[in-house]
Amino acid sequence: MSYRALWQTLNDPTRLRILALLDVEELSVAELQEILHLGQSRISTHLAHLRGVGLVQPRREGKRTYYSLVKKLAKESRQILESALLTLSEVLAARADSAGLKLVLEKRRSAARDYFNRVAGRLGKSFCPGRTWTEIGPLLAALVPHVVVADLGAGEGWLSQLLARRAEKVIAVDNSPKMVAFGRAEAKKKGIPNLEYRLGDLTDPPIPAKSVDIVILSQALHHTANPQQALSAAAKLLRKGGRLIVLDLNQHHFDQARDLYGDYWLGFSEADLREWLVAAGLQDVDVQLLTPEAEPPHFQPTLASGVVG
């Protein structure tokens, strides 16, 4: 694609608005519709043009497709794009885009939070993929006794309660106020003094850096919009020699998991988990697929870990 063709493609304020948004966050067509107040066909046409010049790329997640800006643009293409984006300051309609993006991202977070608020106190009584003892066993075997543990995305805290039996201290973090309230009440009722519940997000957990020995994300990563950022934030909590352990699901196509379990991602590939853990600065990274579940849709858990050098 020539630079002239690239300039011609960018000579449209709507395409520039789309690129500015995708430069910040991966978005679906429906989310772009909500922000830009434009029809689906019009946005899809613009995205097709942008794909044609190699500026955006799609990612299929079940029945949904998300678009993002191509990260590794040629230097000249990036310079042209940045120059074109400067003209958005003169586009009146673009001034509300940042607020619209913020609203869309908050809806993403609230979707999972609302689901867990609804099932607080009942989650352990119904089926949840990848949370049987067959998967938890290998995770527990990887733990070192009498250390400080952070359980991120802890839910009702049943795993945190198990860990607290042997750990020096367990810090359970969840972004659902009702889950946190339930977990605190359970810890008090059962007399678990070394279990502390905190309200917070996976991408910015309320725990000081380099203050824990083990960080666990057990079936929590697929509920966050930015799993790579969550893993990077988790790694920063670890002391030297500390271990990050992730129990999640292998990539699947059971789209109903979004509504049934409040999932945002339909699992993760081994390659993605390995890449993200390495990017987070971890060493001795290991990713292994565990036994698929016997019942349809046959979710396959994945156990991944890495160590701070």
N, C-alpha and C positions, 0 to 999 in steps of 0.2 A: 504494500500500500504506500503510495507516494505521500510526501508531506503536504502537497497541495490538496490531495483527497482528504487528508486528516484535518486540515484547516477548514475545508468545506463542510465536513461532518460536524465540526465544533462550532460552526457559524449558526448555531441555533440555541437560544437561551434555555429551552426545556431540556435539551441534551446536556447542557452544562450544569443545570440544576441536578439532574440525575447523577452525573459524574461526581459532583461535589458531595452528594449524599452517600454514594457508594465508596467514596474515598474515606468516609468515616465509619460506615457500617455496612455489612452485607444485608441486602433487603430483598423481599419478594415483590412481585408485580403488585399484589394487593396492598402491600405496605407503601409502595411508591404511589399508588392511587390515592391512598389516604393522605399522604403528605402533600402531593402536588395538586390534588383535586382534579385529576384528569381521568379519562376513560381507559379501560384496560387495553383496547386495541391500539390506541395512540401511544401508550407507554411501551407496549410490546414492539411497535414499529420503531420507536427510538432506540430501544435496546438492541434490536436487530442491526440497526445502522452502527451502533457502538461496538457490537461484536464483530461486525464486518471489518472494522479498522483496528481490531485487536486491543480495544480499551477495556472491555468488560468480559467477564467469564461467568458462566452459569454453574450452579451446583445443585444437583437433584437430590432431594431429601424426601423419600416416599412420594407422595403425590404433589409435593410442592417444589418449586424451583426458586433458588435464591441467586441473586446476582451480586458480584463484587467487582471492584476495580482491579485490573491485572496489576499485580505488585511489581513484577520485574519488567517494567517498560524500558525500551531503549532510551538512552539519555536524551536524545533529541526529541523523541515523542513525549517524554515527561516534561521537557522544557516548554514544548508547544502547549501541552495540556495546562500547565501551571500559568502560562501567559493568558490562555483563553479564560481560565477560571477567575482571573483578576477582573474581568469585565462584568462578573455577576454583581458587583457592588452597584452597578447602574441598573440592574433589573429589579424593579419594584416587587414583583411577585416572589422573588427569591428570599426576601427578607424574613419571611415567616417559616422558611424551610427548617431552620435549626430547631425552632419550637415544635414543629410537626414531627421531626425525627425524634426528639426527646419524648414526645407523647407516645409514639409508636413503640419505642424501646421500653417505656414504662409498662405498656400493655403486655409486652412479652413477659416481663418479669412478674407482673401481677397474675398472669394466667397460671403459672406454676404455683405461685404463692396462694392463690385462691383455691386451687385444687387441694393443697395440703392443709389449708385452713378448714376445708370441708371435711377432711377425713381424719383430722387430729383426734387421737384416742381410739380410732378404728382401723388404722393402717395395718397393724399387725394381724388383724383378724381376716383380712382379705388377701387375695393373691397379688403379689408384686413381682415382676420378672427379675430373675437373678438374685433373689434374696432368700434362698433356702440354705440349709446347713451344708449342702454339697459345695456351694460356692464360698460360704463364710469360713469353712474349715481351713482351706489353704491360706486365707487372709490372716486368720488368728495365728497360724503356725509361723507366720513371718514376723510376729511381734516380739519385741524384747521386753521382759518383765521389768517392773519398777522404773519406768521412765515417764516423761511428760508426753501425753498424746493429744493431738487435735483431731477431732472427728468433725469434718466439714460436711454440711448438708446432713446433719445427724437425724433429722426427723424427730420421732418420738423418743429416741435415745436408747433403744433396746441394745444396740451394739455398744454404745458408750457405757451402759451399765455393766455389760460383760467385761469390757476393757478395764473399767474402774476396779474390778476385783483384784487385779494384779498390778496395774499401773500406779505410779506415784501420784499422778493427777491426770484427769481427762477434761479437756475443754471441748464442749459440744457446741457447734455453731449451726444456726439455721436462720433462713430469712422469713419464716412464718412466725408471727407473734404468738399464734395459738399453739404451734408446735413447741415453741420455747417455753410457754407457760405450762403446757402439759408435761414437758420433760422435767422442768424444775419441780413441779408438784410430785412427780414420780420419784425423783431423786430424794426429795425430803421424806416422802412416805416410806421409802425403802431404806432410809438411813445410809445414804451414800455420800459422805462428806467430801470426798475427793473428786466429785463430778460437778463441774460448773457449766451452766448453760449461758450462752451469749447470743444475742440477736445480731445477725450480720449477713452480708452477701459473700458468695464464694470468691468473687473477683477482688474483694477487699475485706478479708476476715478481720474481726476486731481482736487481733492477737499480735503482740510485739514481734518484730523480726528476730530471728535466731534465738527463739525462746523455747522451742519444743524439740523433742527427739524423733517423734513419728507423726506424720500427717496422713490421715485416711480420708479418702473420698469413696464411700461405699454406695453405689447406685445413685450418686448425686450429680456426677459430671454431665449426664445427658439432660439435666434440668436447667443448665445455665446456657445463656445465649452465646457466651464466648468461652469455650472450654480451654483453649490455649492460654488465655489470660488467667483463668482460674488456676491452672496448673502452675503457671509462673508465680502467682501470688502465694500458692501453697508452698512452693519450694523456698520462698524467702523466709518462711516462718521457721525453717529448720536450722538447728545448730550444725556445726561441722560433724560429719559422720551420720547425720540424721537421715531417715528414710521416708520417702513419699510412696504410699501404696494406694493404688486405684483398683477398685472392683467395679466393673461396669458391664455393658453388653457389647458383643461384637456387632458390627454393622448389620442391620436387618431392614426389612421392608414392610413391617407390620404397622401401617400408618395409623391404625386405630389406637395405638399406644399413646398418641397425643391426647386424645379425649379420655381414655380409660385411666391413664396413670399420670397425666400432666407432663408427659415427656416433650422436650423441645428438639432433641436430636434422636435419631433412630439408630443409636449405638455408634461405635467408632471402629475404624479399621485398625489392624495391628500397626500398620505403617504410620498412621496419623498419631497414635498414642506414643509410639517410639520417637517420632520427630519432635513432638511437643515436649516430651520429657527431656530430651537432649537440649532443645532450645531453652528450657528452663534452667540449664546449667547443671543437670544431674549426671552422675556417672553410674557405671554398672547397670545401665538400663536393661530391664527384662520385661518382655511382654509374652504372655502365654494364654492360649485359648483353653477354657475349661470345658467340661462335659455339657453338651447341649441338653436342654430340658426335654423330658419325654413327651410332654403334651404340646400340641400345636399352639402357637406358631414356632415352637422349638427355639426359644431364645438361647443364645450361647454366651455365657458370661466370659469376660476377659479380665485377667489379673495382670496388672502392670506395676512396676516399681522402679525406683532409682534412688541414688544416694548422693548427698552433698559431699563433695571432695574436700 
